Amino acid sequence: MSSLKVQPDGELTYSFSESAPTTPKKFRKGTDVTELYKFVHKYDLQAEAIFILNKIKAEIKAKTASTKKKKK
């Protein structure tokens, strides 16, 4: 779990817990991911989120394809 705090002098402090989710199901139900889902829905950013996820997916696919070609 993580938290973002604003100090009295205006400095931002970010703390992160070392207990990372170990399974995809736990990851999806994590606090950070849940907050991201709420943010995307609240500001109606579904189309932008899908666009970004598709770009990331394409980059990962291209990277794995290039590493497979190098192994052959």
C-alpha positions in Angstrom: 0.0 0.0 0.0 1.2 3.5 -0.7 0.4 6.9 0.4 1.1 10.5 -0.7 1.4 13.2 2.0 1.9 16.9 1.7 4.2 18.3 4.3 3.6 21.7 5.9 6.4 23.2 3.8 4.8 22.0 0.6 7.1 19.0 0.0 5.4 15.8 -1.2 6.3 12.6 0.6 5.5 9.2 -1.0 5.6 6.1 1.2 5.4 2.6 -0.3 4.7 -0.7 1.5 6.9 -3.6 0.6 4.0 -6.0 0.5 3.4 -6.2 -3.2 0.5 -8.2 -4.6 1.6 -11.7 -5.6 -1.2 -12.8 -7.9 -3.1 -11.0 -10.7 -6.3 -11.1 -8.7 -4.7 -9.5 -5.7 -3.1 -6.9 -8.0 -6.4 -5.9 -9.5 -8.0 -5.5 -6.0 -5.0 -3.5 -4.7 -5.6 0.0 -3.3 -3.5 1.8 -5.9 -5.3 0.1 -8.8 -8.7 0.6 -7.3 -7.9 4.3 -7.0 -6.7 4.5 -10.6 -10.0 2.8 -11.8 -12.0 5.4 -9.8 -10.0 8.3 -11.2 -10.4 7.1 -14.8 -14.2 6.6 -14.3 -14.6 9.9 -12.4 -13.0 12.0 -15.1 -14.4 9.9 -18.0 -11.0 8.9 -19.3 -11.9 5.4 -20.5 -11.0 6.0 -24.1 -7.6 7.5 -23.2 -6.9 4.6 -20.8 -7.7 2.0 -23.4 -5.4 3.9 -25.9 -2.6 3.9 -23.4 -3.0 0.3 -22.5 -3.1 -0.7 -26.2 0.2 1.2 -26.8 1.8 -0.5 -23.8 0.6 -3.9 -25.0 2.0 -3.3 -28.6 5.3 -2.3 -27.2 5.5 -5.4 -25.0 4.5 -7.6 -27.9 7.2 -6.0 -30.2 9.8 -6.3 -27.5 9.0 -10.0 -26.9 8.9 -10.7 -30.7 12.4 -9.1 -31.1 13.8 -11.2 -28.2 12.4 -14.3 -29.7 14.1 -13.5 -33.1 17.4 -13.0 -31.3 17.2 -16.4 -29.6 16.7 -18.2 -32.9 
